[in-house]
């Protein structure tokens, strides 16, 4: 699955004593009713967020995870999380200029038609 949107917020990396790392990002979808989606990146996937900035338009490939937890009173609760595992920039001026050089009408003077 994937989600496309603009970066609204990028949180700092959280490091735990166990060596576990997590970093979260909020992506705002661009649709008639925009949604603010919290996505977490864990362990080595945290590094994917190094070059991401606020307001970047990106596509994040995700997995949905669910887990069960029993609270101290014995009541079972269920939680979901959205984990990112790949990011693609969309409409980046850096990528566009590198991929598609500008062409002028002079570039087509030697065409046979």
N, C-alpha and C positions, 0 to 999 in steps of 0.2 A: 504494500500500500504506500501511498505517497500523499503529502500535503504541500500545497503551494501557497505562499503568502509572503508578507513583509515582516522582518524582524522587529518586534515591538520592544522586547527586553531580553537582555543576555545576562544571566547571573554569573557570579564568580564560581570557580571550581571548588567543590567541597571535597576535602581529603579526610579520610577516617583512619584511626589507628591500625585497622586491619589491612590498610593498603588500598582499600576500595576508593575509587574516585567517581564523582558524579558532577555533571554540569547541566543546568537547565536553560531553556530558551523559550520565549513566548513568541509564537508566530500568529500574525493576524491574517486570516484568509481574506481574499478579495472576491466577495460575492454579495448579493443583495442584502444579506444579513451577516456581516462579518463576524467571525468567531475568533476569540483569543485562545489558542491551543498551547498548553504547556507540554513541551517535549523534553525528555531527559536523554542525555548521552552518558554512558557509563564506561569505565575502565579506559581502554585505548581509544574508544570512539570520542572521548572528550577532546582529543586533539583535532578533530574535524571542525571544531568551532573556533580555532585560532584566528582565522582570517575573516570571520564573519563579523559584520558591523550592524549597528542599528539602522533600520530602514532598507537594508539589502533585501532584494526580492530573491527568494530561494525556493528550491524544491527539496523537501526532506523525505527520504524513504524511511518508513517506520514499521515497527512491529508493535502489536498491542499485547500487553502482558496482564495477567490477572493472578491474584493470590488470595488465599483464605487466611484469616487471622482470628484467633479466639481471645477475646478480652478477658481480664481477670475475673469477671462475673460469669464467665462461661458462655457468653453470647458470641456467635460466629459472625464475623464481618467479612465483606469482600471488597477488594480494592483493585482498581485498574490503573495501569500506567502506559504511557506511550513512549517507546524507546526509538530514538533515531539511530540509523546505522550508515547512512550515506547522505551527502548533500551535493546538490548541483546549483550553481548560480544561474539566475535567469536574467537576461537583459543587461548583463554587466558590460559597461562601456569598454572595459579592459579586454574582455573576450571578443566582443564584437569587432573592435578595431583590429585585433590580431587575426581573426578568422576571415573577415571580409574587407579587403582593401577597397577604397572608394574607386569607382570607375567613372570616366567622363565619356562624352560622345566621341572624342578623339580616339578612344580605345577600339572603336568599332569601324574605323575608316576602311580597313582592308577586307571587310566581309563581302562575299560575292553577291549579295542581294540588296 
